[in-house]
Amino acid sequence: MAAPTGATRILQVHPLRTCNLRCLHCYSESDPGQRERLPAEVVWEAITSAKAEGYSVVGFSGGEPLLYEPLGELLRATRGLGLRVSVTTNGMLLDERRVAWLREGACLVAISLDGMPESHNRMRGSPRAFETMQDKLHLLREAGIAFGFIFTLTQFNCDELEWVAGFARDQGAQLLQVHALDVVGRARDSLGNAAPDGRELAAAFVETMRLQAEAGDTMTVHFDLLDRDFLAENPGMFFSTPRSVDAAFRPFAESISPLILEADGTLVPLGHGFPRAFALGNLRTSPFSELIQNWRDTREGEFRSVCREVWQEARAPAEWPFINWYSEVRQRAANWKLPEEIGIGT
């Protein structure tokens, strides 16, 4: 199950929506025709400000981040701040130049893997997606770069998880992360019935435990689910809770993690495309510090209430011992009525 966000405070950067693929499950609806991207100076402001606010990890994703030309310089500079850095990629565009970027700046490269070759190619919309990615992995091994795979679990592919784990182990991966499909972005139209239900999540959880036992110390198998008991006992690791110390003096990383920078400059909590009513604002038009202060003044209390409701429900007896925390909070936030929407304070 997922490690608590209290262990690491994460800024996720999506600097562009351009991608060489058009994947069925893409949360940002990226593809080769998208041209939206952030200036490097906006990304750098987010990174330096996030460090000052207590964030310790920066993850670059996309779109396809290897298409973002400032990536190499940003990776080196981010590592120079003492932050841990990851890059999530489809792996098809790895070459000597880009691997040099990663070698100098990335602590981990995470490669998307959607099942056996045929399944991967179907999800990625390319008949050569798997073969091309596999052919490039030797570049990471030869450069000594730590890498892992991210497997998107659907209602229909749990039976491929064993194959995926074997492939990852044979390739020398240090991590296999299992992520349950969120029906957001392009998946709303292409995979609307594919989100795993509780029974499928339970089956996948048992399978990941078995696979971890088989892998031993050679590879970490990590499932993006949260233990209900752990959540019940440690709410402060997942959302801000009232303290005797005024909120203004707390690092902002204690209020939101992950914090997401999208390719249009918008900062949102927890996940790409999070309901805009809870967005901090846009870094293209306002500085990081101003966005934080405004959010604390106008939205933090409501966001805390959203999280608290999900937390309280998670404490009740349930059929399954886990919860997809980020997905549940997103769904609750999408239906949340803010005070101004119901006429309070007007």
C-alpha positions in Angstrom: 0.0 0.0 0.0 1.0 3.6 -0.5 3.6 5.2 1.8 2.3 8.1 3.8 2.7 11.5 2.2 4.2 12.6 5.5 7.3 10.6 4.6 8.0 12.8 1.6 6.5 16.1 0.4 6.2 16.1 -3.4 5.9 18.7 -6.1 4.9 17.2 -9.4 5.8 19.2 -12.5 4.0 18.7 -15.8 5.9 21.1 -18.0 4.2 20.3 -21.3 1.3 18.3 -22.8 3.2 17.4 -26.0 3.7 13.6 -26.2 4.8 11.2 -28.9 1.8 9.0 -28.0 -1.9 9.3 -27.4 -2.6 6.9 -24.6 -6.1 5.8 -23.8 -5.7 6.5 -20.0 -3.9 9.8 -20.2 -5.0 12.0 -17.4 -3.7 15.2 -19.1 -5.1 14.3 -22.6 -1.6 14.8 -24.0 -0.8 13.9 -27.6 1.5 14.9 -30.5 -0.7 17.8 -31.4 -0.7 19.5 -28.1 1.6 22.6 -27.9 1.0 23.8 -24.3 4.2 24.1 -22.3 5.7 26.1 -19.5 8.6 28.5 -19.7 11.6 27.1 -17.8 11.6 30.2 -15.5 8.1 29.4 -14.3 9.1 25.8 -13.6 12.2 27.0 -11.7 10.2 29.5 -9.6 7.9 26.6 -8.6 10.8 24.4 -7.6 12.7 26.9 -5.6 9.6 28.2 -3.9 8.5 24.6 -3.1 11.8 23.8 -1.5 11.4 26.9 0.7 7.9 25.6 1.7 9.2 22.2 2.8 8.9 20.0 -0.4 11.7 17.5 -0.7 10.9 15.6 -3.9 10.3 17.0 -7.4 8.7 14.7 -10.0 8.7 15.6 -13.7 6.0 14.1 -15.9 4.0 15.3 -18.9 3.1 14.9 -21.6 6.4 13.3 -22.4 9.0 15.1 -20.3 11.9 14.0 -22.6 10.4 16.3 -25.2 11.0 19.3 -23.0 14.3 20.8 -24.0 15.0 22.6 -20.7 14.6 19.4 -18.8 18.3 18.5 -18.5 19.3 21.9 -17.1 16.3 21.8 -14.7 17.2 18.4 -13.5 20.8 19.4 -12.7 19.7 22.6 -10.9 17.0 20.8 -8.9 19.5 18.2 -7.7 21.8 21.0 -6.8 19.2 22.3 -4.4 19.5 19.0 -2.5 16.1 17.8 -3.7 15.3 14.2 -4.9 14.2 14.1 -8.5 12.2 11.6 -10.5 11.2 11.5 -14.2 8.2 9.6 -15.5 8.4 8.7 -19.2 7.1 6.2 -21.7 10.7 5.3 -22.5 10.5 5.4 -26.2 12.6 8.6 -26.7 15.6 7.5 -24.6 18.8 8.2 -26.4 22.4 9.1 -25.4 21.7 12.8 -25.1 18.6 12.4 -22.9 20.1 9.7 -20.8 22.9 12.2 -20.1 20.3 14.5 -18.7 18.9 11.8 -16.5 22.3 10.6 -15.3 23.2 14.0 -14.1 19.9 14.9 -12.5 17.4 12.1 -11.8 17.4 9.8 -8.8 14.8 7.5 -10.4 13.3 7.1 -13.9 9.8 5.7 -13.8 8.7 4.0 -17.1 5.0 3.4 -17.9 4.2 -0.3 -18.5 0.6 -1.3 -19.2 0.9 -5.0 -19.2 2.1 -7.6 -21.7 3.3 -6.3 -25.1 -0.1 -6.5 -26.9 -1.9 -4.8 -23.9 0.7 -2.1 -23.6 0.6 -1.3 -27.3 -3.2 -1.1 -27.3 -3.3 1.2 -24.3 -0.5 3.4 -25.8 -2.1 3.5 -29.3 1.1 2.4 -31.0 2.0 -1.1 -32.4 5.7 -0.5 -31.5 5.4 1.1 -28.1 6.5 -1.9 -26.1 9.3 -3.0 -28.5 10.8 0.5 -28.7 10.7 1.0 -25.0 12.3 -2.4 -24.3 15.0 -1.7 -26.8 16.0 1.5 -25.0 16.3 0.1 -21.4 19.9 -0.9 -21.9 20.8 2.8 -22.0 19.6 3.3 -18.5 21.4 0.1 -17.2 24.6 1.1 -18.9 24.4 4.6 -17.4 23.8 3.2 -14.0 20.5 5.1 -13.6 18.0 3.6 -11.2 14.7 2.9 -12.9 11.3 1.3 -12.2 8.0 0.7 -13.9 4.5 2.1 -13.3 1.6 -0.3 -14.1 -1.9 1.1 -14.4 -4.3 -1.4 -12.9 -7.8 -1.6 -14.6 -10.8 -3.9 -14.0 -9.4 -6.2 -16.7 -5.7 -6.6 -16.3 -4.8 -7.9 -12.9 -4.0 -11.3 -14.5 -1.0 -9.6 -16.3 0.5 -8.3 -13.1 2.7 -11.4 -12.6 4.1 -11.0 -16.1 4.8 -7.3 -15.5 6.6 -8.1 -12.3 8.7 -10.7 -14.0 9.6 -8.4 -16.9 10.5 -5.6 -14.5 12.7 -7.9 -12.4 14.5 -9.3 -15.5 15.2 -5.8 -16.8 16.9 -4.8 -13.5 14.2 -2.5 -12.2 14.3 -1.4 -8.6 10.6 -0.6 -8.4 7.3 -1.7 -9.6 4.5 0.7 -8.8 0.9 -0.4 -9.2 -1.5 2.5 -9.8 -5.3 2.1 -10.0 -6.8 3.7 -13.0 -8.5 7.0 -12.4 -11.2 7.8 -14.9 -10.1 11.3 -15.6 -8.8 13.0 -18.7 -9.0 10.9 -21.8 -10.0 7.8 -19.8 -13.5 9.3 -19.3 -14.2 8.7 -22.9 -12.0 5.7 -23.7 -12.0 3.7 -20.5 -15.1 4.7 -18.6 -15.9 1.2 -17.4 -12.4 0.1 -16.7 -11.7 1.5 -13.2 -11.0 -1.4 -10.8 -13.7 -2.1 -8.2 -13.1 -3.1 -4.7 -12.9 -6.8 -5.5 -10.3 -6.2 -8.2 -8.3 -4.0 -6.0 -8.3 -6.6 -3.3 -7.2 -9.3 -5.8 -4.4 -7.0 -7.0 -3.4 -6.2 -3.4 -3.0 -9.9 -2.6 -1.0 -10.4 -5.8 1.3 -7.5 -5.1 2.1 -8.9 -1.6 2.9 -12.3 -3.2 5.1 -10.7 -5.8 6.9 -8.6 -3.2 7.7 -11.8 -1.2 9.1 -13.4 -4.4 11.1 -10.4 -5.3 12.6 -10.0 -1.8 15.2 -7.3 -1.7 15.8 -7.2 -5.4 12.7 -5.0 -6.2 10.1 -3.0 -4.3 6.5 -3.7 -5.3 4.4 -0.7 -4.3 0.6 -0.4 -4.5 -1.0 3.1 -4.5 -3.6 2.2 -1.9 -3.8 3.4 1.7 -4.4 1.2 4.7 -7.6 2.4 6.4 -6.3 1.8 9.9 -3.1 3.8 9.2 -5.1 6.6 7.8 -7.4 6.6 10.8 -4.5 6.9 13.2 -2.4 9.4 11.2 -4.7 12.0 9.5 -2.0 14.7 9.7 0.2 12.8 7.3 -2.4 13.2 4.5 -4.1 16.5 5.1 -3.5 19.6 7.3 -5.2 19.4 10.7 -5.7 22.3 13.2 -2.8 23.0 15.4 -2.0 25.4 18.2 0.6 27.1 15.9 -1.0 29.5 13.4 -1.2 27.9 9.9 0.7 30.8 8.4 3.8 29.6 10.2 3.6 26.1 8.9 5.5 25.0 5.7 2.9 24.8 3.0 4.1 21.2 2.3 2.2 20.3 5.4 -1.1 21.5 3.8 -0.8 19.8 0.4 1.2 16.9 -0.9 1.5 16.2 -3.7 1.3 19.7 -5.1 0.8 19.7 -8.9 2.1 22.2 -11.4 0.2 21.8 -14.7 1.4 22.7 -18.2 -0.8 25.9 -18.3 0.8 27.2 -15.0 -2.1 26.2 -12.7 -1.2 24.8 -9.2 -3.6 22.3 -7.8 -3.7 19.8 -4.9 -3.1 16.1 -5.1 -3.5 15.2 -8.7 -3.6 16.6 -12.3 -7.0 18.0 -13.2 -8.1 18.4 -9.5 -11.3 20.4 -9.4 -10.5 24.0 -10.2 -12.5 25.3 -7.3 -9.6 24.2 -5.1 -6.8 25.4 -7.4 -4.2 27.8 -5.9 -4.1 29.9 -9.1 -1.7 30.3 -12.0 2.1 30.9 -11.7 2.1 32.7 -15.0 0.1 35.5 -13.5 1.0 35.5 -9.7 4.0 34.6 -7.6 4.1 31.3 -5.6 3.9 33.1 -2.3 0.9 35.1 -3.2 -1.0 32.0 -4.5 -0.2 30.2 -1.2 -1.4 33.1 1.0 -4.6 33.5 -1.0 -5.4 29.8 -0.9 -4.8 29.7 2.9 -7.2 32.6 3.3 -9.9 31.3 1.0 -9.7 27.6 0.4 -7.6 25.7 3.0 -10.4 25.4 5.5 -12.8 24.0 2.8 -10.1 21.6 1.5 -9.5 20.4 5.0 -13.2 19.7 5.4 -13.2 17.7 2.2 -10.3 15.6 3.4 -11.8 15.2 6.9 -15.1 13.9 5.5 -13.3 11.3 3.4 -11.1 10.4 6.5 -14.1 10.0 8.8 -15.9 7.7 6.3 -12.7 5.7 5.9 -12.7 5.0 9.7 -16.1 3.3 9.5 -16.3 -0.5 9.1 -15.8 -1.4 5.4 -15.7 -4.5 3.2 -12.1 -3.8 2.2 -9.2 -2.7 4.4 -7.8 -0.1 2.0 -8.9 3.2 0.3 -7.8 4.9 -2.8 -7.3 8.2 -0.9 -6.5 10.6 -3.8 -9.3 9.3 -5.9 -11.8 9.6 -3.1 -10.8 13.1 -2.2 -10.9 14.2 -5.9 -14.5 12.8 -6.2 -15.6 14.5 -3.0 -14.0 17.8 -4.1 -15.8 17.7 -7.4 -19.1 17.6 -5.7 -18.3 20.0 -2.9 -20.4 23.1 -2.4 -18.2 26.1 -1.4 -19.6 28.8 0.9 -20.1 31.3 -1.9 -22.0 28.7 -3.9 -24.6 28.3 -1.2 -24.8 31.9 -0.2 -22.9 31.8 3.0 -21.1 35.0 3.8 -22.8 37.0 1.1 
